[in-house]
Amino acid sequence: MAVEVKIPPMGESITGGLLAAWLVKSGDAVRKGQPLFSYETDKVTSEGTAEVDGKITIAVEAGTEVLVNQVVATIEAGAAGNASSAPAPAAPATKAAPTVAAAPAPKAAPVAAKSGAAAEVSPAVRRLSAETGLDPAGVEGSGKAGRVTKGDMLAALAGQSPIRAVAPTASAPSAAPSAPAAPVSVPSRDGRTTRKRMSPLRRKIAERLVQAKTETAMLTTFNEVNMAPVMELRKRHGEEFLKKYGVKLGFMSFFVKAAVQAMKEVPAINAQLDGDDIVENNFFDIGVAVGTDKGLMVPVVRDCDQLNFAGIEKAIGDFGKRARDGKIQLPELQGGVFTISNGGIYGSMLSTPILNHPQAAIMGLHNIVERPVAENGQVVIRPIMYLALSYDHRIVDGKEAVTFLVKVRQFIEDPQRLLFGV
């Protein structure tokens, strides 16, 4: 009995996507529950699995746009297939057509000998004749004794009458013709570029980023924070934290907690526009940007005000791993009220993050660098991080944006304030 393998439904708003890669080969033996293919939509990446044991026959190649419930393969239930079921490589990018070497320009026929001075043809004229096929014998010469010059050749090619030069005096030696400039050509791109179709996820990311730039009055404000107190806390309690909770104490949990406390004091950051209405959110679902090979994803950590540091670190670690493995589910990417993006893990010093529309603000973290700062009239070295807050100026004023960052800075530079909410 043949069982159809179909593209699974991913959500009400998703009608299709890209069959990114087959994880098995046609003719392989597969087992029930075994991942068969990876499937990319404009929101998430997922996998299709086998419903029965048997031998698979692939009907649709990887790299094809497919629709939900479309049949992409069949499994002959109970049939024996090839023992090897190693993942098949993704469909290779279409190779560029081989470059066809340009045929060399045909050499001009030797210039027929002429009588008198016209028999002398300069190297420049010979070169033009070879490149264009124009026979100097048919060109009226304007040089000495009717000699055809380079200018005569160019004028003839342009369809103009040659301009006769004033004959030099007998005592003046004839000037040697100047060598023509070497021809400059633009290298062909054939064979030096690779073209591939943008994935649905990448297309959706591009669409949302452009939407945020065109539909919001986005502005960015900056501040800096001394990371020494948080680094000291991590050094002092990090080992015990890891033993107790099984997860490392990172910087992100401090910034999530600081952002929650700052939003409580500056509620405009935790709001969004809906037509002519301002919707104020009374919950704290924070999106944490995660970079993957397929693009940026922002899974949402729910109710961060009710989670402790360990709960936040575990959620972020789990999201990061599953995002890179393509295991994130669509509901886990929806409903965030604020986003934190940490470009510092890649070495970014400063950036202006783009809003995750329709959120009102996004905070960007950057790398930690030891910098000289003034404290109590003395120059000291401190580990400094630059913070950036991009916000929608239609609903967030500059005062509120700056106040928010100042509050975040205060909580990070004095982490004990997070315990008391002051």
C-alpha positions in Angstrom: 0.0 0.0 0.0 1.4 3.4 -1.0 1.1 6.2 1.6 1.4 9.8 0.4 3.9 12.1 2.0 2.4 15.6 2.1 3.6 19.1 3.1 2.2 19.6 6.6 0.0 22.6 7.6 2.0 25.2 9.6 -0.7 27.7 10.5 -3.8 29.5 9.1 -1.7 32.2 7.4 0.8 29.9 5.7 -0.3 28.4 2.4 3.1 27.2 1.0 6.8 27.4 1.2 10.1 25.9 -0.1 11.0 22.3 0.0 14.5 23.1 1.2 16.2 19.7 1.3 15.5 16.0 1.4 17.0 14.1 4.4 16.7 10.7 2.6 17.2 9.5 -0.9 14.6 8.0 -3.3 14.6 4.2 -2.7 15.7 4.4 0.9 14.1 2.4 3.7 12.5 4.8 6.2 10.9 4.2 9.6 7.8 5.8 11.1 8.6 9.2 12.7 11.9 9.5 10.8 12.5 13.1 9.4 12.2 13.0 5.6 12.6 16.6 4.5 13.1 20.2 5.7 10.5 22.7 4.8 10.9 26.5 4.9 8.0 29.0 5.1 8.2 32.8 5.5 8.0 32.4 9.3 9.6 29.1 10.4 11.5 26.1 9.2 10.1 22.6 10.0 10.5 19.0 9.1 8.2 16.4 7.5 8.3 12.9 9.0 7.3 9.4 7.8 3.9 8.1 8.9 4.8 4.4 8.2 7.7 2.1 7.7 8.6 1.3 4.1 10.4 2.4 0.9 10.2 6.0 -0.1 9.9 7.3 -3.7 10.6 11.1 -4.0 8.3 13.0 -6.5 9.4 16.6 -5.9 13.0 17.8 -6.0 14.5 19.9 -3.3 14.5 23.7 -4.0 10.9 23.5 -5.3 8.1 25.9 -4.2 5.3 23.7 -2.8 1.9 24.2 -1.2 0.4 22.9 2.0 -1.0 19.3 1.6 0.9 18.9 -1.7 2.2 15.3 -2.3 6.0 15.3 -2.5 6.7 11.6 -2.2 5.1 8.2 -1.5 6.1 5.4 0.9 5.4 1.8 0.0 4.4 0.5 3.4 6.3 -2.6 4.5 8.6 -2.6 1.4 12.3 -3.0 1.9 14.5 -0.2 0.6 18.1 0.7 0.4 19.8 0.3 3.8 21.6 3.6 3.5 19.5 6.6 4.4 22.1 9.3 4.7 20.7 12.8 4.3 20.8 13.8 0.7 22.6 17.0 0.0 20.5 20.1 -0.6 19.8 20.8 -4.3 22.9 22.5 -5.7 22.7 26.0 -7.0 22.1 26.2 -10.7 25.5 26.5 -12.4 26.1 29.4 -14.6 26.3 28.5 -18.3 29.9 27.9 -19.4 31.6 31.0 -20.7 31.8 30.9 -24.5 35.2 32.3 -25.5 34.8 35.3 -27.7 35.9 34.5 -31.3 39.1 36.5 -32.1 38.5 39.4 -34.4 39.4 38.4 -37.9 42.7 39.8 -39.1 42.4 42.5 -41.7 43.6 41.6 -45.1 47.1 42.8 -45.7 47.0 46.4 -47.0 47.8 46.4 -50.7 51.0 48.1 -51.6 50.6 51.6 -53.0 52.8 53.7 -55.1 54.5 56.7 -53.8 54.1 58.1 -50.2 50.7 56.5 -49.9 52.4 53.1 -49.6 53.6 54.1 -46.1 51.0 53.1 -43.5 51.7 53.9 -39.9 51.3 51.3 -37.1 48.3 53.1 -35.7 46.5 52.9 -39.0 47.4 49.3 -39.4 46.0 48.6 -35.9 42.8 50.4 -36.7 42.5 48.5 -39.9 43.0 45.2 -38.1 40.4 46.0 -35.4 37.7 47.5 -37.7 38.3 45.9 -41.1 38.5 49.3 -42.8 40.9 49.3 -45.7 43.1 52.4 -45.7 43.2 52.2 -49.5 39.7 53.5 -49.6 40.4 56.4 -47.3 41.4 59.8 -48.5 44.7 60.7 -46.8 45.3 64.1 -45.3 48.9 63.5 -44.3 52.1 64.4 -46.0 52.0 63.3 -49.7 48.5 61.9 -49.2 49.4 59.6 -46.4 46.5 58.2 -44.5 46.6 59.1 -40.8 44.9 57.7 -37.7 42.7 60.8 -37.7 41.6 60.0 -41.3 40.7 56.5 -40.3 38.6 57.7 -37.3 36.9 60.3 -39.4 36.0 57.7 -42.0 34.6 55.4 -39.4 32.5 58.2 -38.0 31.3 59.1 -41.5 33.0 62.5 -41.6 35.2 64.1 -44.2 38.9 63.9 -43.3 40.5 67.1 -42.1 43.6 67.9 -43.9 46.5 68.9 -41.7 48.8 71.8 -42.5 51.9 70.4 -44.1 55.0 70.8 -41.9 58.0 72.8 -43.2 60.7 70.9 -45.0 63.1 71.4 -42.1 60.8 70.0 -39.5 61.1 66.3 -39.1 57.9 64.3 -39.2 56.5 63.6 -35.7 56.4 59.9 -34.9 52.8 58.7 -34.5 51.7 58.3 -30.9 51.0 54.7 -29.8 47.3 54.1 -29.2 46.1 53.5 -25.6 45.7 49.8 -24.6 42.0 48.8 -24.9 40.3 48.5 -21.6 37.6 45.8 -21.2 35.2 45.0 -18.3 35.7 41.4 -17.1 32.8 39.2 -17.7 30.8 38.0 -14.7 30.1 34.6 -16.3 31.4 31.8 -14.1 32.3 34.2 -11.3 28.9 34.6 -9.6 26.4 32.2 -8.0 22.7 32.9 -8.1 20.2 31.3 -5.7 16.6 32.0 -4.9 15.9 33.9 -1.7 14.2 31.6 0.9 10.7 32.4 2.1 12.1 33.2 5.5 14.6 35.6 4.1 12.0 37.2 1.9 9.7 37.7 5.0 12.6 39.2 7.0 13.3 41.7 4.2 9.6 42.6 3.9 9.2 43.2 7.6 12.4 45.3 7.8 11.3 47.5 4.9 7.8 47.8 6.5 9.4 48.9 9.8 11.4 51.6 8.0 8.6 52.9 5.9 5.7 52.7 8.4 7.3 54.0 11.6 9.0 57.2 12.6 12.1 55.3 13.8 14.8 57.1 15.9 17.7 55.7 17.9 19.2 56.9 21.2 22.4 55.6 22.8 23.9 55.2 26.2 26.8 53.4 27.8 27.0 51.1 30.8 29.8 49.9 33.1 29.6 46.1 33.0 32.0 45.6 35.9 29.3 45.0 38.6 27.5 42.3 36.6 30.8 40.7 35.6 31.8 40.6 39.2 28.5 38.9 40.2 28.9 36.3 37.5 32.4 35.6 38.6 31.4 35.3 42.2 28.2 33.2 41.8 28.5 31.7 38.3 29.9 28.3 39.3 27.2 27.7 42.0 24.5 28.9 39.6 25.6 26.4 37.0 25.7 23.5 39.5 22.2 24.4 40.9 20.4 25.1 37.6 22.4 23.4 35.0 22.8 26.5 32.9 25.3 29.3 32.8 24.6 32.7 34.2 24.8 35.0 31.1 24.5 38.7 30.5 21.2 38.4 28.7 19.1 37.5 31.8 20.3 40.7 33.5 19.3 42.8 30.5 15.9 41.1 30.2 15.2 41.8 33.9 16.5 45.3 33.6 14.3 45.9 30.6 11.2 44.6 32.4 11.8 46.9 35.4 12.5 49.9 33.1 9.3 49.2 31.1 7.3 49.2 34.3 8.6 52.7 34.9 8.3 53.9 31.3 5.1 52.1 30.0 5.2 53.8 26.6 8.0 51.4 25.7 5.6 48.5 26.3 3.0 49.8 23.8 2.1 49.7 20.1 -0.1 51.5 17.6 -3.2 49.9 16.3 -4.7 52.3 13.7 -5.4 55.5 15.7 -5.3 53.6 19.1 -2.4 53.2 21.4 -2.4 49.7 22.9 -0.6 49.5 26.3 0.5 46.0 27.2 0.4 44.9 30.8 2.5 41.8 30.3 6.2 41.3 29.5 6.8 38.9 26.7 10.3 39.7 25.5 11.7 38.7 22.1 15.4 37.6 22.0 17.0 37.8 18.5 18.8 34.6 17.5 21.0 34.4 14.4 20.8 31.3 12.3 22.1 30.2 8.9 18.7 30.9 7.4 18.3 34.3 8.9 17.4 36.2 12.1 14.6 34.7 14.2 13.1 36.3 17.4 11.6 33.7 19.7 9.6 35.1 22.6 10.3 34.5 26.3 6.9 34.7 28.0 6.1 36.5 31.3 9.7 37.5 32.0 8.5 39.5 35.0 7.5 36.1 36.6 10.7 34.2 35.7 13.9 34.1 37.7 17.4 34.4 36.2 17.6 30.7 35.7 14.3 30.5 34.0 15.3 33.2 31.5 18.7 31.7 30.8 17.1 28.2 30.2 14.5 29.6 27.8 17.0 31.6 25.8 19.4 28.6 25.6 16.6 26.3 24.5 15.4 28.8 21.9 18.9 29.4 20.5 19.5 25.7 20.0 16.1 24.9 18.4 16.3 28.0 16.2 19.6 26.8 14.8 18.2 23.3 14.3 15.1 24.6 12.6 12.8 23.3 15.4 11.1 26.6 16.4 7.3 26.6 16.2 5.3 29.4 14.8 3.5 30.4 18.1 6.9 30.8 19.7 7.7 33.7 17.4 4.5 35.6 17.9 3.2 38.1 20.5 6.4 39.8 21.7 6.1 43.3 23.1 9.8 44.3 23.1 13.0 42.9 21.5 16.6 42.6 22.6 19.3 42.0 20.0 22.8 41.2 21.1 25.2 42.1 18.2 28.0 42.1 20.7 28.5 38.3 20.4 29.7 39.0 16.8 31.9 41.9 17.9 29.6 44.8 17.0 30.7 48.1 18.7 27.6 50.1 17.8 24.5 49.8 15.7 21.0 51.1 15.1 18.7 48.1 15.3 15.5 48.1 13.2 12.1 47.8 15.0 10.4 44.5 15.1 7.1 45.9 13.8 4.6 46.5 15.4 6.6 46.8 18.6 7.4 50.3 19.9 11.1 49.7 20.7 14.1 47.4 20.4 17.3 47.5 22.4 20.6 46.6 20.9 23.5 45.3 23.0 27.1 45.5 21.8 30.6 44.1 22.7 32.3 44.9 26.0 35.5 46.9 25.6 37.8 48.2 28.3 37.8 52.0 28.0 39.2 54.9 30.0 36.4 56.7 31.9 36.5 59.5 34.5 35.3 58.6 38.0 35.6 61.0 40.9 38.2 63.1 39.0 40.3 60.1 38.1 40.8 58.3 34.8 40.1 54.6 35.3 39.7 51.6 33.0 36.3 50.0 32.9 34.5 47.3 30.8 32.1 49.5 28.8 29.2 48.4 26.6 27.2 50.7 24.3 23.4 50.4 24.4 21.1 51.5 21.6 17.4 51.9 21.7 15.5 52.3 18.5 11.9 53.4 19.0 8.8 54.6 17.2 8.7 58.3 17.7 5.0 58.4 17.0 4.2 56.9 20.4 7.5 57.2 22.3 9.0 60.6 23.0 12.7 61.3 23.3 12.4 61.9 27.0 10.8 58.4 27.5 13.4 56.7 25.4 16.3 58.3 27.2 14.7 57.6 30.6 14.3 54.0 29.7 18.0 53.5 28.8 19.1 55.4 31.9 17.0 53.0 34.0 18.5 50.0 32.3 21.9 51.4 32.9 21.1 51.9 36.6 19.9 48.4 37.0 23.0 46.9 35.3 25.5 49.1 37.2 23.8 48.3 40.5 22.2 44.8 40.0 20.9 44.7 43.5 18.3 47.2 42.5 16.7 44.4 40.4 16.0 42.5 43.6 14.1 45.4 45.1 12.6 46.9 41.9 14.0 50.3 42.7 
